Amino acid sequence: MIDVLAIVAHPDDAELLCGGALLGAADRGQRTGVLDLSAGEAGSFGTPGVRAEEMARATAVLGLSDRRTAGLPDGRLENTIAARLAVAALVRELRPRVVIAHWPEARHPDHRAAAELARDACFVAGLRNAVVDGEPHRPFKLLHALTYQEHAPRPTFVLDVSAQMERKLDAIFAYRSQFGGKSAMGDVRGGGDRPLREQILAHHAHYGSLIRRRFGEPYFTREAMLVEDLTALGVNSF
């Protein structure tokens, strides 16, 4: 059983979007995993072999308990019935309690498809009579990562990743073919010629400021969050 599982389109997506959450969970002794829907074979930089080596290094930095590749086509991800059943089978096998997915309105078509596919596969995985290998299982919570999204809503919550930020950067920059020597990449934009590392830190510092911490990762849930004690609420108002 995996406590926290990221279901993402490509290798390096989990590191960028929710590396802090995965590291924090592992720090607490929880089992963490990543399901990459594709191997990133259609990317503009690097080769499949290089990306596999980089992924292995990043996986070690994150301290993941498990990492799988669903084998779906990079650049052509679709929420088809066949893809949904394939991912549902892996969800049944890994049995995550929490799943982290892309923001559904992400800029990259694969990211949008991956968000929809993750949600639907998690639902199908819990259907007793679905034609899917394994025992039925449905995650308790589905989260959408909002990091770097320009048109995302206000986060439902922001996770303090101050203690994990340096290791998150190490995991990201394990993908040298993708991020080495760049000032922008994918959804990480802005800052002119400011190095990509500084740009990433600026994003996380902004979200950290919302919770009065150094660095944060923003997340969205479709359901309301439960609060039982008003006096225990964090983040000062004044």
C-alpha positions as CSV (number, residue, x, y, z in Angstrom):
1,M,0.0,0.0,0.0
2,I,1.2,3.5,-0.9
3,D,0.3,6.4,1.4
4,V,0.9,9.2,-1.2
5,L,1.0,8.5,-5.0
6,A,1.6,11.1,-7.7
7,I,0.0,10.2,-11.0
8,V,1.6,12.4,-13.6
9,A,2.1,12.6,-17.4
10,H,6.0,12.5,-17.6
11,P,9.1,11.8,-15.6
12,D,10.1,15.1,-13.9
13,D,6.4,16.2,-13.5
14,A,6.1,14.8,-9.9
15,E,9.4,16.4,-8.9
16,L,8.3,19.8,-10.1
17,L,4.7,19.7,-8.9
18,C,4.8,17.8,-5.6
19,G,8.3,16.8,-4.8
20,G,8.0,18.6,-1.5
21,A,4.9,16.6,-0.5
22,L,6.5,13.3,-1.5
23,L,9.7,14.1,0.5
24,G,7.7,15.3,3.5
25,A,5.6,12.1,3.5
26,A,8.7,10.0,3.3
27,D,10.3,12.0,6.1
28,R,7.3,11.0,8.3
29,G,7.9,7.3,7.5
30,Q,5.0,7.0,4.9
31,R,5.3,5.0,1.7
32,T,5.4,7.2,-1.4
33,G,5.2,6.5,-5.1
34,V,5.0,8.0,-8.6
35,L,3.1,6.6,-11.5
36,D,4.5,8.2,-14.7
37,L,1.9,7.7,-17.4
38,S,4.5,7.9,-20.1
39,A,8.3,7.7,-20.3
40,G,8.7,11.2,-21.8
41,E,10.0,9.7,-25.0
42,A,8.6,12.5,-27.2
43,G,10.3,15.3,-25.3
44,S,12.4,17.9,-27.1
45,F,15.4,17.4,-24.9
46,G,17.4,14.3,-24.0
47,T,16.8,10.7,-25.1
48,P,14.7,7.9,-23.5
49,G,17.9,6.3,-22.1
50,V,19.1,9.6,-20.6
51,R,15.7,10.4,-19.1
52,A,15.6,6.9,-17.5
53,E,18.9,7.5,-15.9
54,E,17.8,10.9,-14.7
55,M,14.6,9.4,-13.3
56,A,16.5,6.8,-11.3
57,R,18.6,9.6,-9.7
58,A,15.6,11.7,-8.9
59,T,13.7,8.7,-7.5
60,A,16.6,8.1,-5.1
61,V,16.6,11.7,-3.9
62,L,12.8,11.5,-3.3
63,G,13.2,8.3,-1.3
64,L,10.2,6.7,-3.1
65,S,8.9,3.3,-2.1
66,D,7.7,2.6,-5.7
67,R,7.8,4.1,-9.1
68,R,6.0,2.8,-12.2
69,T,5.6,3.8,-15.8
70,A,2.2,3.0,-17.3
71,G,3.6,2.9,-20.9
72,L,1.1,5.3,-22.4
73,P,2.3,7.4,-25.4
74,D,4.0,10.6,-24.6
75,G,2.5,13.6,-26.5
76,R,-0.6,11.6,-27.2
77,L,-2.2,11.0,-23.8
78,E,-5.9,10.5,-23.9
79,N,-8.5,9.5,-21.3
80,T,-9.7,6.5,-23.3
81,I,-11.4,3.4,-21.9
82,A,-8.3,1.3,-22.5
83,A,-6.0,3.9,-20.8
84,R,-8.4,4.2,-17.9
85,L,-8.5,0.5,-17.3
86,A,-4.7,0.2,-17.5
87,V,-4.2,3.0,-14.9
88,A,-7.0,1.6,-12.7
89,A,-5.2,-1.8,-12.6
90,L,-2.1,0.0,-11.3
91,V,-4.1,1.9,-8.7
92,R,-5.5,-1.4,-7.5
93,E,-2.0,-2.8,-7.3
94,L,-0.5,0.2,-5.5
95,R,-3.5,0.9,-3.4
96,P,-2.8,4.6,-2.5
97,R,-4.6,6.5,0.2
98,V,-3.8,9.9,-1.4
99,V,-3.4,10.6,-5.1
100,I,-1.8,13.9,-6.4
101,A,-2.7,14.8,-10.0
102,H,-2.1,17.6,-12.4
103,W,-4.4,20.7,-12.5
104,P,-7.2,19.8,-15.0
105,E,-6.8,23.1,-17.0
106,A,-3.0,22.9,-17.3
107,R,-1.3,24.4,-20.4
108,H,0.2,21.1,-21.7
109,P,-2.3,18.8,-23.4
110,D,-0.8,15.7,-21.8
111,H,-1.1,17.3,-18.3
112,R,-4.8,18.1,-18.9
113,A,-5.4,14.5,-20.1
114,A,-3.4,13.1,-17.2
115,A,-5.5,15.0,-14.6
116,E,-8.7,13.6,-16.1
117,L,-7.3,10.2,-16.5
118,A,-6.1,10.0,-13.0
119,R,-9.4,11.0,-11.5
120,D,-11.5,8.6,-13.7
121,A,-9.1,5.7,-13.2
122,C,-9.2,6.1,-9.4
123,F,-13.0,5.9,-9.6
124,V,-13.0,2.9,-11.9
125,A,-10.5,1.1,-9.6
126,G,-13.1,1.1,-6.9
127,L,-15.9,-0.5,-9.0
128,R,-16.4,-4.1,-7.9
129,N,-17.4,-5.4,-11.3
130,A,-15.0,-3.4,-13.5
131,V,-13.0,-5.6,-15.9
132,V,-9.7,-4.7,-14.2
133,D,-7.1,-7.0,-12.6
134,G,-6.8,-6.9,-8.8
135,E,-9.1,-6.2,-5.9
136,P,-11.2,-3.1,-5.9
137,H,-9.6,0.0,-4.3
138,R,-10.5,3.7,-4.4
139,P,-8.1,6.3,-2.9
140,F,-9.5,8.3,0.0
141,K,-8.3,11.7,-1.3
142,L,-7.5,13.2,-4.7
143,L,-5.5,16.4,-4.8
144,H,-4.6,18.6,-7.7
145,A,-1.2,20.3,-7.7
146,L,-1.4,24.0,-8.6
147,T,2.4,24.9,-8.7
148,Y,3.3,27.2,-11.6
149,Q,-0.2,27.4,-12.9
150,E,-1.0,31.0,-14.0
151,H,-4.8,30.5,-14.2
152,A,-5.4,28.2,-11.3
153,P,-7.9,29.1,-8.4
154,R,-6.9,30.1,-4.9
155,P,-5.4,27.0,-3.3
156,T,-7.5,25.0,-0.9
157,F,-4.4,24.6,1.2
158,V,-0.7,25.2,1.0
159,L,1.8,22.6,2.3
160,D,4.9,23.9,4.1
161,V,7.9,22.4,2.2
162,S,10.6,24.6,3.8
163,A,12.4,21.6,5.2
164,Q,12.3,19.7,1.9
165,M,13.0,22.5,-0.6
166,E,16.7,21.9,-1.2
167,R,16.1,18.2,-1.8
168,K,13.2,19.0,-4.0
169,L,15.5,21.1,-6.1
170,D,18.1,18.2,-6.2
171,A,15.4,15.9,-7.5
172,I,14.3,18.4,-10.2
173,F,17.8,19.1,-11.4
174,A,18.6,15.4,-11.5
175,Y,17.0,15.9,-14.9
176,R,19.9,17.8,-16.4
177,S,18.7,17.2,-20.0
178,Q,15.5,19.1,-19.2
179,F,16.5,21.8,-16.8
180,G,20.3,22.4,-16.9
181,G,21.3,25.9,-17.9
182,K,17.8,27.2,-18.5
183,S,15.9,30.2,-17.2
184,A,12.5,28.8,-18.1
185,M,11.0,25.4,-18.9
186,G,7.5,24.2,-19.4
187,D,5.1,25.9,-16.9
188,V,8.0,27.5,-15.0
189,R,8.1,30.9,-16.7
190,G,9.0,34.5,-16.0
191,G,11.9,36.3,-14.4
192,G,13.7,37.2,-17.7
193,D,17.1,35.5,-17.7
194,R,16.9,34.6,-14.0
195,P,18.2,31.0,-13.6
196,L,15.6,28.4,-13.5
197,R,16.6,27.4,-9.9
198,E,15.9,30.9,-8.7
199,Q,12.6,31.0,-10.6
200,I,11.4,27.8,-9.0
201,L,12.4,29.2,-5.6
202,A,10.5,32.4,-6.3
203,H,7.3,30.4,-7.1
204,H,7.5,28.4,-3.9
205,A,8.5,31.5,-1.8
206,H,5.3,33.2,-3.0
207,Y,3.1,30.3,-1.8
208,G,5.1,30.0,1.4
209,S,4.3,33.6,2.2
210,L,0.6,32.8,2.1
211,I,1.1,30.5,5.1
212,R,3.9,32.6,6.7
213,R,6.5,30.0,5.9
214,R,9.7,30.1,3.7
215,F,8.4,27.8,0.9
216,G,5.1,26.2,0.1
217,E,3.3,23.9,-2.4
218,P,-0.3,24.8,-3.3
219,Y,-3.0,22.2,-3.7
220,F,-6.7,22.2,-4.7
221,T,-9.5,19.8,-3.6
222,R,-13.0,19.7,-5.1
223,E,-14.5,19.0,-1.6
224,A,-14.4,21.3,1.4
225,M,-11.7,20.7,4.1
226,L,-12.8,19.7,7.6
227,V,-11.9,22.0,10.6
228,E,-12.8,20.8,14.1
229,D,-11.1,23.4,16.3
230,L,-11.2,27.1,15.3
231,T,-8.5,28.0,17.8
232,A,-6.1,25.5,16.2
233,L,-6.3,27.2,12.7
234,G,-3.0,28.3,11.3
235,V,-1.8,31.4,9.5
236,N,-2.4,34.7,11.3
237,S,-4.8,37.3,9.9
238,F,-3.1,40.4,11.2
